[in-house]
């Protein structure tokens, strides 16, 4: 290996160009590491944690997820047929409006069509200080209130969704029939992983896949998939903050009740005929509240947005309800859970005084935005629960990878859920029980009065031979009876783990199979 004296290099010198570039890159990283050592008495625990996560992340990146080629091609065929049908419908309506077709992927044509021919109110957006007319999803959803435009908008949005799904299905996979992704452990400020194409420019982001596409991701022959997600993770983290900071355990207790959104509906609308019986109250909460929204829907969607400082105007726009409806909902919501206002005010005070927040897992973040800006405040409010959920899941992932060794193969990490496969010949109940055991990361707090509280975020397991949810003939028959488009059969899909699974794999993946790492 040649010794390159970089201080003697001349501008434009090309010899050993790549070696020089990589060598200086490594030296820079080393210098940063040395400098960090002078700033702390010991290496920050989060830094060491993220270094430890490199091993399971790299293993997942190398292994990839086996793709059933038959299912992939069938998905492409169905989506192409749906795209053709939607486009034919869109063009027929466009001809009726202005005597010619319209390209759903052309912003210029859509601007002329909606704001010119149809005379709808112009929707402007601001990006980097520049205002421009827009026909993006948010703009079209605002125009959805005009009934004569609604069918056209529904077609265009559906076509865009089909296009995204087709791009995933047509994504190049590796020669061993596996789709790989690149995980970025330190790519976000909250600690959540991000993902993208593999280093070979194949694959895609596996963390935001539509459920419709997941059936083509299958377990290797002789193996079975298990997915475990955190139940109400962010809501419980929020309730924990209310409790340890302000001794208000109302929201966390509601999370522990088993049906947070029905409990919230009872508190927000106390005049409904609640019975105290779980099943009967759930039926009441499932009654229609406004348009297609049930009381429970409003509790779930409105409560989530309100907890992260969503304004009545913004929430009303997203949920397609009048502003006054959201104003009344938020008033009752804050009365039912007074810890939210205290928490929001406490975060605002922390921003103004220290510009810094630390999560229960020790992850520290400095906020450099204006402390009196609502956007900065909303970002700060969401930070602790989102970051805590990410670190909780990643710690569980590392535990399963490290302690369960060759019994399992970690396959994917999806923000608040992880997926692994295990041998069909193994003791299924024991494997899943052991994995669920690593979800236990209890946090304890003792109130001034001596009462002890704990934060527990359980995991819920699903098992099957592909990443999609199970669809039986009974599910198809129910959809047909209700006049809905019947879903595709998927007998090998994921079902909730209830201690046993008597199913036998019915479909084997087609095509070339690679060795398992």
C-alpha positions as CSV (number, residue, x, y, z in Angstrom):
1,X,0.0,0.0,0.0
2,X,1.5,3.4,-1.0
3,X,2.1,6.1,1.6
4,X,0.4,9.3,0.5
5,X,1.7,12.5,2.0
6,X,-1.4,14.6,1.6
7,X,0.4,17.9,2.6
8,X,2.5,17.6,-0.6
9,X,-0.4,17.1,-2.9
10,X,-1.1,19.7,-5.6
11,X,-4.5,20.9,-6.7
12,X,-5.9,18.7,-9.5
13,X,-3.6,15.8,-8.9
14,X,-5.6,12.7,-9.8
15,X,-3.3,9.8,-8.9
16,X,-4.7,7.7,-6.0
17,X,-7.8,10.0,-6.1
18,X,-10.2,7.5,-4.4
19,X,-7.6,6.4,-1.8
20,X,-6.9,10.0,-0.9
21,X,-10.6,10.8,-0.6
22,X,-11.4,7.8,1.6
23,X,-8.2,8.2,3.7
24,X,-9.0,11.8,4.5
25,X,-12.6,10.9,5.3
26,X,-11.4,8.4,7.8
27,X,-8.9,10.8,9.3
28,X,-11.7,13.4,9.7
29,X,-13.9,11.0,11.5
30,X,-11.0,10.0,13.8
31,X,-10.3,13.7,14.6
32,X,-13.9,14.3,15.5
33,X,-13.8,11.2,17.7
34,X,-10.7,12.6,19.5
35,X,-12.3,16.0,20.0
36,X,-15.5,14.5,21.4
37,X,-13.4,12.7,24.0
38,X,-12.3,16.1,25.4
39,X,-15.9,17.3,25.7
40,X,-17.2,14.5,28.0
41,X,-15.9,12.7,31.0
42,X,-17.2,9.5,29.4
43,X,-18.7,8.7,26.1
44,X,-22.4,9.6,25.9
45,X,-24.5,6.4,26.4
46,X,-26.6,7.2,23.3
47,X,-23.5,7.3,21.2
48,X,-22.4,3.9,22.5
49,X,-25.9,2.6,22.0
50,X,-26.1,3.6,18.4
51,X,-22.7,2.1,17.8
52,X,-24.0,-1.2,19.2
53,X,-27.0,-1.0,16.9
54,X,-24.7,-1.2,13.8
55,X,-24.3,-5.0,14.1
56,X,-28.1,-5.9,13.9
57,X,-28.7,-3.2,11.3
58,X,-25.8,-4.4,9.1
59,X,-27.1,-8.0,9.4
60,X,-30.5,-7.0,8.2
61,X,-29.1,-5.0,5.4
62,X,-27.0,-8.0,4.3
63,X,-29.7,-10.6,4.7
64,X,-32.6,-8.8,2.9
65,X,-36.2,-10.0,2.7
66,X,-37.1,-12.9,0.4
67,X,-39.6,-11.8,-2.4
68,X,-42.2,-14.1,-3.8
69,X,-41.9,-13.3,-7.6
70,X,-45.2,-14.7,-8.4
71,X,-47.0,-12.5,-5.9
72,X,-44.9,-9.5,-7.1
73,X,-45.9,-9.9,-10.7
74,X,-49.6,-10.5,-9.7
75,X,-49.5,-7.3,-7.7
76,X,-48.1,-5.4,-10.8
77,X,-50.8,-6.8,-13.0
78,X,-53.6,-5.8,-10.6
79,X,-52.3,-2.3,-10.1
80,X,-51.8,-1.8,-13.8
81,X,-55.4,-2.8,-14.4
82,X,-56.6,-0.5,-11.6
83,X,-54.5,2.4,-13.0
84,X,-56.1,1.9,-16.4
85,X,-59.6,1.9,-15.0
86,X,-59.0,5.0,-12.9
87,X,-57.4,6.9,-15.8
88,X,-60.2,6.0,-18.1
89,X,-62.7,7.3,-15.5
90,X,-60.7,10.5,-15.0
91,X,-60.4,11.2,-18.7
92,X,-64.1,10.7,-19.2
93,X,-64.9,13.3,-16.5
94,X,-62.2,15.7,-17.7
95,X,-63.7,15.6,-21.3
96,X,-67.0,16.5,-19.8
97,X,-65.5,19.5,-17.9
98,X,-63.3,21.1,-20.6
99,X,-63.5,19.0,-23.7
100,X,-60.1,17.2,-23.5
101,X,-58.2,14.9,-21.2
102,X,-55.9,15.8,-18.3
103,X,-52.5,14.4,-17.2
104,X,-52.8,13.6,-13.5
105,X,-49.0,14.0,-13.1
106,X,-48.7,17.4,-14.7
107,X,-49.0,20.3,-12.2
108,X,-49.4,22.8,-15.0
109,X,-52.4,21.0,-16.5
110,X,-54.0,20.4,-13.1
111,X,-53.6,24.1,-12.3
112,X,-55.3,25.1,-15.6
113,X,-58.0,22.4,-15.0
114,X,-59.0,23.1,-11.4
115,X,-58.3,26.8,-11.1
116,X,-59.0,27.8,-14.7
117,X,-61.7,25.5,-16.1
118,X,-63.4,24.5,-12.8
119,X,-62.9,28.0,-11.2
120,X,-62.0,26.4,-7.8
121,X,-60.3,28.6,-5.2
122,X,-56.5,28.8,-5.8
123,X,-54.4,26.9,-3.2
124,X,-51.0,28.5,-2.6
125,X,-48.1,27.0,-0.7
126,X,-44.9,28.6,0.5
127,X,-41.5,26.8,0.1
128,X,-38.3,28.5,1.2
129,X,-40.0,31.9,1.1
130,X,-41.4,31.4,-2.4
131,X,-45.2,31.2,-2.9
132,X,-46.6,29.2,-5.7
133,X,-49.9,27.6,-6.9
134,X,-50.1,24.0,-5.9
135,X,-52.0,20.8,-6.8
136,X,-50.2,18.6,-4.3
137,X,-52.1,16.2,-2.0
138,X,-52.8,18.8,0.7
139,X,-54.1,21.3,-1.9
140,X,-56.4,18.8,-3.5
141,X,-57.7,17.6,-0.1
142,X,-58.7,21.2,0.6
143,X,-60.7,21.3,-2.6
144,X,-62.4,18.0,-1.7
145,X,-65.2,20.0,0.1
146,X,-66.5,21.0,-3.4
147,X,-68.8,18.1,-4.2
148,X,-68.6,18.5,-8.0
149,X,-64.7,18.2,-7.8
150,X,-64.6,15.3,-5.3
151,X,-64.8,12.5,-7.9
152,X,-62.0,14.0,-10.0
153,X,-59.8,14.6,-6.9
154,X,-60.5,11.0,-5.7
155,X,-59.4,9.6,-9.0
156,X,-56.2,11.7,-9.1
157,X,-55.2,10.8,-5.6
158,X,-55.9,7.1,-6.2
159,X,-53.8,7.2,-9.4
160,X,-50.9,8.8,-7.5
161,X,-51.1,6.1,-4.8
162,X,-51.1,3.4,-7.5
163,X,-48.1,5.0,-9.1
164,X,-46.2,4.9,-5.8
165,X,-47.1,1.3,-5.2
166,X,-46.2,0.3,-8.7
167,X,-42.8,1.9,-8.3
168,X,-42.1,-0.3,-5.3
169,X,-43.3,-3.4,-7.0
170,X,-41.1,-2.6,-10.0
171,X,-38.1,-1.8,-7.8
172,X,-35.0,-3.8,-8.8
173,X,-34.2,-6.6,-6.4
174,X,-31.0,-8.5,-6.1
175,X,-30.1,-11.6,-8.1
176,X,-30.8,-13.9,-5.2
177,X,-34.4,-12.8,-5.2
178,X,-34.1,-10.7,-2.0
179,X,-35.0,-7.0,-1.5
180,X,-32.5,-5.1,0.6
181,X,-32.6,-1.7,2.2
182,X,-30.1,0.6,3.8
183,X,-30.8,1.5,7.4
184,X,-29.6,4.9,8.7
185,X,-29.2,4.6,12.5
186,X,-28.3,8.2,13.1
187,X,-30.3,9.8,10.3
188,X,-32.9,11.7,12.4
189,X,-32.9,14.0,15.4
190,X,-35.3,11.8,17.3
191,X,-33.3,8.6,17.0
192,X,-35.8,7.0,14.7
193,X,-34.1,5.0,11.9
194,X,-34.6,5.9,8.3
195,X,-34.2,3.6,5.3
196,X,-33.5,3.9,1.6
197,X,-32.1,1.9,-1.3
198,X,-29.4,-0.6,-0.7
199,X,-25.7,0.2,-1.3
200,X,-26.1,-1.6,-4.7
201,X,-28.9,0.8,-5.7
202,X,-31.5,-1.9,-5.4
203,X,-34.5,-2.2,-3.0
204,X,-36.3,0.7,-1.4
205,X,-37.5,2.2,1.9
206,X,-39.1,-0.7,3.7
207,X,-40.3,1.3,6.6
208,X,-43.2,3.0,4.9
209,X,-44.6,0.2,2.7
210,X,-48.3,0.2,2.0
211,X,-49.9,-2.8,3.7
212,X,-51.2,-3.8,0.3
213,X,-47.6,-4.6,-0.9
214,X,-46.4,-6.6,2.1
215,X,-47.7,-10.0,0.9
216,X,-44.8,-10.4,-1.5
217,X,-42.3,-10.3,1.4
218,X,-42.1,-13.9,2.7
219,X,-40.3,-16.1,5.2
220,X,-37.6,-18.3,3.9
221,X,-38.5,-22.0,3.3
222,X,-38.6,-23.8,6.7
223,X,-39.0,-20.5,8.6
224,X,-41.9,-18.4,9.9
225,X,-42.4,-14.7,10.5
226,X,-43.2,-13.0,13.7
227,X,-43.9,-9.3,14.0
228,X,-44.2,-7.5,17.3
229,X,-45.3,-3.9,17.7
230,X,-45.4,-1.6,20.7
231,X,-48.9,-1.0,22.0
232,X,-49.9,2.6,22.4
233,X,-46.2,3.4,22.8
234,X,-46.3,7.2,22.2
235,X,-49.5,7.7,24.2
236,X,-48.0,5.9,27.2
237,X,-44.8,7.9,26.9
238,X,-46.9,11.1,27.0
239,X,-48.9,9.9,30.0
240,X,-45.6,9.1,31.7
241,X,-44.4,12.7,31.2
242,X,-47.6,14.0,32.7
243,X,-47.1,11.8,35.7
244,X,-43.4,12.2,36.5
245,X,-43.4,16.0,35.8
246,X,-46.8,17.1,37.1
247,X,-48.1,14.1,39.2
248,X,-51.1,13.8,36.8
249,X,-51.6,10.1,36.0
250,X,-55.1,10.5,34.4
251,X,-53.9,9.9,30.8
252,X,-51.5,7.0,31.6
253,X,-54.3,5.3,33.6
254,X,-56.6,5.7,30.6
255,X,-53.9,4.1,28.4
256,X,-53.7,1.2,30.9
257,X,-57.5,0.8,30.8
258,X,-57.3,-1.3,27.6
259,X,-59.4,1.1,25.4
260,X,-57.9,4.6,25.5
261,X,-60.1,6.0,22.8
262,X,-63.4,4.8,24.3
263,X,-62.4,6.1,27.7
264,X,-61.6,9.5,26.1
265,X,-64.9,9.5,24.3
266,X,-66.6,9.0,27.7
267,X,-64.7,11.9,29.2
268,X,-65.2,14.2,26.3
269,X,-68.9,13.4,25.8
270,X,-70.2,12.6,29.3
271,X,-73.9,13.1,28.3
272,X,-74.0,9.9,26.1
273,X,-75.7,6.9,27.7
274,X,-72.5,5.2,29.0
275,X,-73.0,2.0,31.0
276,X,-69.6,1.2,32.5
277,X,-69.6,-2.1,30.5
278,X,-66.6,-2.2,28.2
279,X,-68.4,-3.9,25.2
280,X,-71.5,-1.8,25.5
281,X,-69.5,1.5,25.8
282,X,-67.4,0.5,22.8
283,X,-70.6,0.1,20.8
284,X,-71.8,3.6,21.9
285,X,-68.4,5.1,21.0
286,X,-68.7,3.5,17.5
287,X,-71.8,5.6,16.8
288,X,-71.5,8.3,14.1
289,X,-70.5,11.6,15.5
290,X,-70.0,13.8,12.4
291,X,-70.2,12.7,8.8
292,X,-68.3,9.4,8.6
293,X,-66.5,9.9,11.9
294,X,-67.5,8.0,15.0
295,X,-67.0,9.3,18.5
296,X,-64.2,6.9,18.9
297,X,-62.6,8.0,15.6
298,X,-62.6,11.6,16.9
299,X,-61.1,10.5,20.2
300,X,-58.3,8.7,18.4
301,X,-57.5,11.2,15.6
302,X,-58.4,14.4,17.4
303,X,-56.7,13.2,20.6
304,X,-53.4,12.4,18.9
305,X,-53.3,15.7,17.1
306,X,-54.3,17.7,20.1
307,X,-51.7,16.1,22.3
308,X,-49.0,17.3,19.9
309,X,-50.3,20.9,20.0
310,X,-52.4,20.8,16.9
311,X,-54.6,23.9,16.6
312,X,-58.3,23.7,16.0
313,X,-57.9,25.2,12.5
314,X,-55.2,22.7,11.5
315,X,-56.9,19.7,13.0
316,X,-60.2,20.7,11.4
317,X,-58.5,20.9,8.0
318,X,-56.9,17.5,8.3
319,X,-60.0,15.8,9.7
320,X,-62.4,17.6,7.3
321,X,-64.7,18.8,10.1
322,X,-65.8,22.4,11.0
323,X,-63.4,24.4,13.2
324,X,-66.1,24.8,15.9
325,X,-66.3,21.0,16.2
326,X,-62.5,20.8,16.9
327,X,-62.7,23.8,19.3
328,X,-65.4,22.1,21.4
329,X,-63.5,18.7,21.2
330,X,-60.2,20.3,22.4
331,X,-62.0,22.2,25.2
332,X,-63.5,19.0,26.6
333,X,-60.2,17.0,25.9
334,X,-58.1,19.4,28.0
335,X,-60.7,19.4,30.8
336,X,-60.6,15.6,30.8
337,X,-56.8,15.5,30.8
338,X,-55.5,18.6,32.4
339,X,-51.9,17.3,32.3
340,X,-51.7,18.2,28.6
341,X,-51.8,22.0,29.2
342,X,-49.2,21.7,31.9
343,X,-47.0,19.6,29.7
344,X,-47.3,22.0,26.7
345,X,-46.5,25.0,29.0
346,X,-43.6,23.2,30.6
347,X,-42.0,22.4,27.2
348,X,-42.5,26.0,26.1
349,X,-40.7,27.2,29.3
350,X,-37.9,24.7,28.8
351,X,-37.4,25.9,25.2
352,X,-37.2,29.6,26.3
353,X,-34.8,28.9,29.2
354,X,-32.5,26.1,28.0
355,X,-33.4,25.3,24.4
356,X,-32.8,21.7,25.4
357,X,-34.7,18.5,26.2
358,X,-33.6,15.1,27.5
359,X,-35.7,11.9,27.2
360,X,-36.0,9.2,29.8
361,X,-33.5,7.2,27.8
362,X,-30.9,9.9,28.1
363,X,-31.1,11.2,24.5
364,X,-30.4,14.9,24.5
365,X,-31.4,17.4,21.9
366,X,-30.8,21.1,21.5
367,X,-33.4,23.2,19.6
368,X,-32.0,25.9,17.5
369,X,-35.3,27.3,16.1
370,X,-37.0,30.4,17.6
371,X,-38.4,29.4,21.0
372,X,-41.5,31.6,20.5
373,X,-42.3,29.9,17.1
374,X,-45.2,27.4,17.3
375,X,-43.5,25.2,14.8
376,X,-40.5,24.8,17.1
377,X,-42.8,24.2,20.1
378,X,-44.7,21.5,18.2
379,X,-41.5,19.8,17.2
380,X,-40.3,19.9,20.9
381,X,-43.6,18.6,22.2
382,X,-43.4,15.6,19.9
383,X,-39.7,14.9,20.5
384,X,-39.7,13.1,23.9
385,X,-42.5,10.5,23.2
386,X,-41.3,9.9,19.6
387,X,-37.7,9.6,20.6
388,X,-38.4,7.4,23.6
389,X,-40.5,5.1,21.4
390,X,-37.7,4.8,18.9
391,X,-35.0,4.1,21.6
392,X,-37.3,1.6,23.3
393,X,-37.9,-0.4,20.1
394,X,-34.2,-0.3,19.1
395,X,-33.1,-1.5,22.6
396,X,-35.6,-4.4,22.2
397,X,-34.3,-5.2,18.8
398,X,-30.7,-5.3,20.0
399,X,-31.7,-7.5,23.0
400,X,-33.5,-10.1,20.7
401,X,-30.6,-10.0,18.2
402,X,-27.9,-10.5,20.9
403,X,-29.6,-12.9,23.3
404,X,-31.6,-15.1,20.9
405,X,-28.7,-15.6,18.6
406,X,-29.1,-18.1,15.8
407,X,-32.7,-19.0,16.9
408,X,-34.1,-16.0,15.1
409,X,-33.2,-13.8,12.1
410,X,-34.1,-10.1,12.4
411,X,-35.8,-9.1,9.1
412,X,-37.0,-5.5,9.4
413,X,-37.5,-2.5,11.8
414,X,-40.5,-0.4,11.1
415,X,-40.4,2.6,13.6
416,X,-42.7,1.0,16.3
417,X,-42.5,-2.6,15.3
418,X,-39.9,-5.2,14.4
419,X,-40.0,-8.5,12.4
420,X,-38.0,-11.6,12.7
421,X,-38.2,-15.2,11.4
422,X,-37.7,-18.4,13.3
423,X,-37.5,-22.1,12.3
424,X,-40.8,-23.9,11.9
425,X,-39.2,-26.8,13.7
426,X,-38.5,-24.7,16.8
427,X,-40.7,-24.4,19.8
428,X,-42.9,-21.6,18.6
429,X,-44.5,-20.7,21.9
430,X,-41.1,-20.6,23.6
431,X,-39.5,-18.4,20.9
432,X,-42.3,-15.9,21.0
433,X,-42.5,-15.8,24.8
434,X,-38.8,-15.2,25.0
435,X,-39.0,-12.4,22.4
436,X,-41.9,-10.8,24.2
437,X,-39.9,-11.0,27.4
438,X,-37.3,-8.6,26.0
439,X,-40.1,-6.0,25.6
440,X,-40.1,-5.4,29.4
441,X,-38.3,-2.2,30.0
442,X,-40.0,-1.0,33.2
443,X,-39.5,2.6,34.5
444,X,-40.4,3.4,38.1
445,X,-41.5,6.6,39.8
446,X,-42.4,7.2,43.4
447,X,-44.9,10.1,44.1
448,X,-44.3,12.5,47.0
449,X,-47.0,10.6,48.9
450,X,-45.1,7.3,48.5
451,X,-47.3,5.8,45.8
452,X,-45.3,3.9,43.2
453,X,-46.0,4.2,39.5
454,X,-44.4,2.3,36.6
455,X,-44.4,2.7,32.8
456,X,-45.0,-0.5,30.9
457,X,-45.3,-0.6,27.1
458,X,-46.2,-4.2,26.1
459,X,-45.7,-5.8,22.7
460,X,-48.3,-7.5,20.6
461,X,-47.2,-10.4,18.4
462,X,-48.4,-11.6,15.0
463,X,-47.2,-14.7,13.2
464,X,-47.4,-16.0,9.6
465,X,-45.4,-16.8,6.5
466,X,-45.7,-13.4,4.8
467,X,-45.7,-9.8,5.8
468,X,-49.3,-9.2,4.9
469,X,-52.3,-9.7,7.2
470,X,-54.3,-12.9,6.9
471,X,-57.3,-12.8,4.6
472,X,-59.6,-15.8,4.7
473,X,-62.6,-16.8,2.5
474,X,-64.8,-15.6,5.3
475,X,-63.3,-12.1,5.0
476,X,-63.9,-12.1,1.3
477,X,-67.5,-13.2,1.7
478,X,-68.2,-10.5,4.3
479,X,-66.8,-7.8,2.0
480,X,-68.9,-9.0,-0.9
481,X,-72.0,-9.0,1.3
482,X,-71.4,-5.4,2.3
483,X,-70.9,-4.3,-1.3
484,X,-67.2,-3.7,-0.9
485,X,-64.3,-4.6,-3.1
486,X,-63.3,-8.1,-1.9
487,X,-59.7,-8.4,-0.6
488,X,-57.3,-10.9,-2.1
489,X,-57.0,-14.2,-0.2
490,X,-53.9,-14.5,2.0
491,X,-54.2,-17.6,4.2
492,X,-50.5,-17.5,5.1
493,X,-50.6,-13.9,6.4
494,X,-50.0,-12.6,9.9
495,X,-52.5,-13.3,12.6
496,X,-52.5,-12.3,16.2
497,X,-50.5,-14.7,18.4
498,X,-52.9,-16.4,20.9
499,X,-50.6,-19.1,22.2
500,X,-50.8,-21.5,19.2
501,X,-51.2,-21.6,15.5
502,X,-52.6,-24.7,13.8
503,X,-52.1,-23.5,10.2
504,X,-49.7,-25.1,7.7
505,X,-47.9,-23.1,5.1
506,X,-50.0,-23.3,1.9
507,X,-47.8,-21.3,-0.6
508,X,-44.1,-21.7,-1.1
509,X,-42.2,-18.8,-2.6
510,X,-41.4,-19.1,-6.3
511,X,-38.1,-18.5,-8.1
512,X,-34.5,-18.8,-7.1
513,X,-33.9,-19.0,-3.3
514,X,-30.7,-17.7,-1.7
515,X,-28.9,-19.0,1.3
516,X,-29.9,-17.6,4.6
517,X,-27.4,-15.4,6.6
